[in-house]
Amino acid sequence: MGAVRASSRGAPQVSPEGVLVNGVLGEVDGDLLHVATMNVRRPLPRVLTRRADRWDRRRSALMATLSRESPSVVGLQEVLPGPAQDIAAALGPEYARIGAGRGRGGRGEGCPIFFDRSRLELIDQQQLALSDSPDVAGSRSWGNPLPRAMVIGVFRDRRTRASLTVINTHLDPFSARSRVRAAEQIRREVRRRGLPAVVVGDMNAAAGSPALEAMTRGDLMTDAWTAAAERVTPLWGTYSGYRPPVRGGARIDWILTTPDIVVERVGVDARLEEGVAGSDHLPVHAAIEVPR
């Protein structure tokens, strides 16, 4: 297990104007891929939100974070059509998106994957409902009150020619049974694809929970945080609620990998953009090497 320490690569660097200029992982170069996950927190009507949660306050901070980090592939959660356009603009024209809304007809909130087309070639894509009827968009099972989905992308790395499956999801916060059944469904999909795989998302479940036990059972998937050779930040709890981060708090946002993937660095980014948090969740980042 790698040393648990903060690295100078992850130390914040700022411009003379006080703007963050470096990514949390530092330079991710060579054959490494930068993967990330972030719940962006859907905009809600102003009357329902406190000041820190208002989209018009945090939008620019969120976009600055995504633009600065520019991961090779990122799974986002709670994405509505309007913010999806902002995210695409922040990441730039080299990025493409897969995944629609989780409702019937692909409407509503979704958990899309954005990826850098200059680095990754899309080979296959699919979106499945997390239910007993996975091919029926918007279907629900297992006690979750709202539809849940997983978005699947199969990519070929243009630099290394390695192939990789990426799955992004957002598990139900209310039903523990739903989270376990969804985790089992995601495991089956990883096994069925038979490729090196990364599963990212807001699992609404911490380490040791039944959902994470179901996801990692039999060593099919490994927690990137514990597998990493280097952790460039403290272990922050990933749900901040716009409050100062809690060292050693619960990680409910996860990057999981199959054991054949080498995790070089990992970090939870608790930094603010000019004093503003872009979301009530903290982004999780990893630099990985995918076997050829």
C-alpha positions as CSV (number, residue, x, y, z in Angstrom):
1,M,0.0,0.0,0.0
2,G,1.4,3.4,-0.9
3,A,2.4,6.0,1.6
4,V,-0.4,8.3,2.8
5,R,1.0,11.7,2.4
6,A,0.4,15.0,0.6
7,S,2.6,15.5,-2.4
8,S,4.0,18.8,-3.7
9,R,2.4,17.9,-7.0
10,G,-1.0,18.4,-5.4
11,A,-0.1,21.6,-3.5
12,P,-2.2,24.5,-4.7
13,Q,-0.4,27.0,-7.0
14,V,-2.0,30.4,-7.6
15,S,-1.6,33.2,-10.1
16,P,-0.9,36.8,-8.9
17,E,-4.6,37.3,-9.1
18,G,-5.2,34.5,-6.6
19,V,-6.6,32.0,-9.1
20,L,-5.7,28.3,-8.9
21,V,-3.5,27.3,-11.8
22,N,-2.5,23.6,-11.3
23,G,-4.4,20.4,-11.2
24,V,-4.7,18.4,-8.0
25,L,-2.6,15.5,-9.4
26,G,0.1,17.8,-10.9
27,E,1.2,16.9,-14.4
28,V,-0.4,13.7,-15.7
29,D,1.8,12.8,-18.6
30,G,3.3,9.9,-20.5
31,D,1.0,6.9,-20.8
32,L,-1.0,7.7,-17.7
33,L,-4.7,8.5,-18.0
34,H,-6.4,11.1,-15.8
35,V,-9.8,9.9,-14.6
36,A,-12.2,11.8,-12.3
37,T,-15.6,11.7,-10.8
38,M,-17.7,14.6,-9.5
39,N,-21.3,15.2,-8.4
40,V,-21.9,18.7,-9.8
41,R,-25.1,19.3,-7.7
42,R,-28.1,20.1,-9.9
43,P,-29.4,23.7,-9.8
44,L,-32.5,24.1,-7.7
45,P,-35.0,27.0,-7.6
46,R,-33.4,29.9,-5.8
47,V,-36.1,30.0,-3.1
48,L,-35.1,26.4,-2.1
49,T,-31.4,27.0,-1.7
50,R,-29.1,28.7,0.7
51,R,-26.5,31.1,-0.7
52,A,-23.6,28.6,-1.1
53,D,-25.8,26.3,-3.1
54,R,-27.1,28.8,-5.6
55,W,-26.1,27.9,-9.2
56,D,-25.5,31.6,-10.1
57,R,-22.9,31.8,-7.3
58,R,-21.1,28.5,-7.9
59,R,-21.4,28.0,-11.6
60,S,-18.2,29.8,-12.5
61,A,-16.2,28.0,-9.8
62,L,-17.4,24.6,-11.0
63,M,-16.5,25.5,-14.6
64,A,-13.1,26.8,-13.5
65,T,-12.4,23.5,-11.7
66,L,-13.3,21.4,-14.7
67,S,-11.4,23.6,-17.1
68,R,-8.2,23.5,-15.0
69,E,-8.3,19.8,-14.4
70,S,-9.2,18.7,-17.9
71,P,-9.2,14.9,-17.1
72,S,-8.9,12.5,-20.0
73,V,-12.3,11.0,-18.9
74,V,-14.7,12.2,-16.2
75,G,-17.9,10.9,-14.8
76,L,-20.3,13.5,-13.6
77,Q,-23.6,13.2,-11.7
78,E,-26.7,15.3,-11.3
79,V,-26.2,16.8,-14.7
80,L,-29.2,18.6,-16.2
81,P,-29.3,19.8,-19.9
82,G,-28.4,23.5,-19.1
83,P,-25.3,22.7,-17.0
84,A,-24.3,20.0,-19.5
85,Q,-23.8,22.8,-22.1
86,D,-21.8,24.8,-19.6
87,I,-19.6,21.8,-18.8
88,A,-19.0,21.1,-22.5
89,A,-17.9,24.7,-23.0
90,A,-15.6,24.6,-19.9
91,L,-13.9,21.4,-21.1
92,G,-13.5,22.6,-24.7
93,P,-14.2,21.4,-28.2
94,E,-11.9,18.3,-27.9
95,Y,-14.4,16.8,-25.5
96,A,-17.4,14.7,-26.3
97,R,-20.2,13.4,-24.1
98,I,-22.0,10.1,-23.9
99,G,-25.1,9.5,-21.7
100,A,-28.5,11.1,-21.5
101,G,-31.0,11.8,-18.8
102,R,-32.1,8.9,-16.5
103,G,-35.8,9.3,-17.2
104,R,-38.0,8.0,-20.0
105,G,-36.8,9.2,-23.4
106,G,-33.5,10.2,-21.9
107,R,-35.0,13.2,-20.2
108,G,-34.0,14.9,-17.0
109,E,-31.0,14.5,-14.7
110,G,-28.2,12.2,-15.9
111,C,-24.7,10.9,-15.2
112,P,-22.8,11.5,-18.4
113,I,-19.2,10.7,-19.3
114,F,-17.2,13.4,-20.9
115,F,-13.9,12.4,-22.6
116,D,-11.1,13.9,-24.5
117,R,-11.4,12.8,-28.1
118,S,-7.8,13.6,-28.8
119,R,-6.7,11.0,-26.3
120,L,-9.6,8.4,-26.3
121,E,-11.4,6.9,-29.2
122,L,-15.0,5.8,-28.4
123,I,-15.6,2.2,-29.5
124,D,-18.9,1.5,-27.9
125,Q,-21.5,3.2,-25.6
126,Q,-24.6,2.1,-23.7
127,Q,-26.9,3.4,-21.0
128,L,-28.7,1.0,-18.8
129,A,-31.3,1.5,-16.1
130,L,-30.4,0.2,-12.7
131,S,-33.4,-2.0,-12.4
132,D,-34.9,-5.4,-13.3
133,S,-35.6,-4.0,-16.7
134,P,-32.2,-2.4,-17.6
135,D,-33.1,-1.8,-21.3
136,V,-36.2,0.3,-20.3
137,A,-35.1,3.9,-19.7
138,G,-36.7,5.4,-16.6
139,S,-37.5,2.0,-15.0
140,R,-37.3,1.6,-11.3
141,S,-36.8,-1.4,-9.0
142,W,-35.6,-2.4,-5.5
143,G,-37.2,0.5,-3.6
144,N,-35.5,3.6,-5.2
145,P,-38.1,6.4,-5.6
146,L,-36.4,7.8,-8.7
147,P,-34.8,6.2,-11.8
148,R,-31.1,5.3,-11.6
149,A,-28.8,4.5,-14.5
150,M,-25.2,3.6,-15.5
151,V,-23.5,5.0,-18.5
152,I,-20.9,2.7,-20.2
153,G,-18.2,3.8,-22.5
154,V,-15.6,1.5,-24.2
155,F,-12.5,3.4,-25.3
156,R,-9.3,2.8,-27.0
157,D,-6.3,4.9,-25.9
158,R,-4.9,6.6,-29.0
159,R,-1.5,6.8,-27.4
160,T,-1.1,3.3,-26.0
161,R,-3.7,1.4,-28.0
162,A,-5.0,0.0,-24.7
163,S,-8.7,-0.7,-24.4
164,L,-10.8,0.4,-21.4
165,T,-14.4,0.2,-20.1
166,V,-15.6,3.2,-18.1
167,I,-18.8,3.1,-16.1
168,N,-20.3,6.1,-14.4
169,T,-23.3,5.9,-12.0
170,H,-25.2,7.6,-9.2
171,L,-26.7,5.2,-6.7
172,D,-29.8,5.8,-4.8
173,P,-29.4,7.7,-1.5
174,F,-32.6,6.4,0.2
175,S,-32.6,2.6,-0.4
176,A,-29.8,0.4,0.8
177,R,-31.3,-2.5,-1.0
178,S,-31.3,-0.6,-4.2
179,R,-27.6,0.3,-3.8
180,V,-26.6,-3.3,-3.3
181,R,-28.7,-4.6,-6.2
182,A,-27.3,-1.8,-8.5
183,A,-23.7,-2.6,-7.4
184,E,-24.3,-6.2,-8.3
185,Q,-25.7,-5.2,-11.7
186,I,-22.6,-3.0,-12.4
187,R,-20.3,-5.9,-11.4
188,R,-22.0,-8.1,-13.9
189,E,-21.5,-5.6,-16.6
190,V,-17.8,-5.2,-15.8
191,R,-17.4,-9.0,-15.9
192,R,-19.3,-9.3,-19.1
193,R,-17.2,-6.7,-20.9
194,G,-14.0,-8.5,-20.0
195,L,-11.7,-5.5,-20.3
196,P,-9.7,-3.4,-17.9
197,A,-12.4,-1.2,-16.3
198,V,-12.9,1.9,-14.2
199,V,-16.2,2.4,-12.3
200,V,-16.8,6.0,-11.0
201,G,-19.6,7.7,-9.4
202,D,-21.5,9.0,-6.4
203,M,-22.3,5.7,-4.6
204,N,-24.0,7.3,-1.6
205,A,-22.2,4.6,0.4
206,A,-18.9,4.6,2.3
207,A,-16.1,2.1,2.7
208,G,-17.3,-1.1,4.3
209,S,-21.0,-0.6,3.4
210,P,-23.0,-3.4,1.9
211,A,-23.0,-1.6,-1.5
212,L,-19.2,-1.3,-1.6
213,E,-18.7,-4.8,-0.4
214,A,-21.0,-6.0,-3.2
215,M,-19.0,-3.9,-5.7
216,T,-15.6,-5.2,-4.6
217,R,-16.5,-8.8,-3.7
218,G,-14.2,-11.4,-5.2
219,D,-11.5,-8.9,-6.0
220,L,-13.2,-7.9,-9.3
221,M,-12.8,-4.2,-8.4
222,T,-10.3,-2.4,-6.3
223,D,-10.6,0.9,-4.4
224,A,-8.3,3.3,-6.2
225,W,-7.6,5.2,-3.0
226,T,-6.2,2.2,-1.2
227,A,-4.4,0.8,-4.3
228,A,-2.6,4.1,-5.3
229,A,1.1,4.3,-5.1
230,E,0.8,7.9,-3.9
231,R,-2.0,9.9,-2.4
232,V,-1.5,13.6,-3.1
233,T,-4.1,14.9,-0.7
234,P,-5.4,14.0,2.8
235,L,-8.3,11.6,2.9
236,W,-11.2,14.1,2.8
237,G,-14.8,13.1,3.2
238,T,-16.2,13.6,-0.3
239,Y,-19.6,15.1,0.7
240,S,-18.8,18.6,2.1
241,G,-22.2,20.3,2.0
242,Y,-20.2,23.5,1.2
243,R,-18.6,23.2,4.7
244,P,-14.8,22.9,5.3
245,P,-13.7,19.4,4.4
246,V,-13.4,16.7,7.1
247,R,-10.2,14.8,7.2
248,G,-10.9,11.1,7.4
249,G,-14.6,11.6,6.6
250,A,-16.8,9.2,4.6
251,R,-15.9,8.7,0.9
252,I,-19.2,8.3,-0.9
253,D,-17.7,9.3,-4.3
254,W,-15.5,6.6,-5.7
255,I,-13.1,5.5,-8.3
256,L,-12.8,1.7,-8.6
257,T,-10.6,-0.2,-11.0
258,T,-10.0,-3.7,-12.0
259,P,-6.8,-5.1,-10.4
260,D,-4.9,-5.1,-13.8
261,I,-4.9,-1.2,-13.8
262,V,-2.1,0.5,-12.0
263,V,-3.1,3.5,-9.9
264,E,-0.2,5.8,-9.7
265,R,-1.7,8.8,-7.9
266,V,-5.1,9.7,-6.4
267,G,-6.5,12.7,-4.7
268,V,-9.6,14.4,-3.3
269,D,-9.7,18.0,-4.3
270,A,-11.0,20.2,-1.4
271,R,-9.7,23.5,-2.9
272,L,-12.0,26.4,-3.4
273,E,-12.1,28.7,-6.5
274,E,-11.6,32.2,-5.1
275,G,-13.4,31.2,-1.9
276,V,-16.3,29.4,-3.6
277,A,-17.1,25.7,-3.8
278,G,-18.4,24.6,-7.2
279,S,-20.5,21.7,-5.6
280,D,-21.5,20.2,-2.4
281,H,-19.3,17.1,-3.3
282,L,-15.5,17.1,-3.7
283,P,-14.0,15.8,-7.0
284,V,-12.0,12.6,-6.9
285,H,-9.1,12.2,-9.3
286,A,-6.7,9.4,-10.2
287,A,-3.8,8.9,-12.6
288,I,-3.9,5.4,-13.9
289,E,-2.0,3.1,-16.3
290,V,-4.1,0.7,-18.3
291,P,-2.5,-2.5,-19.5
292,R,-2.0,-2.8,-23.2
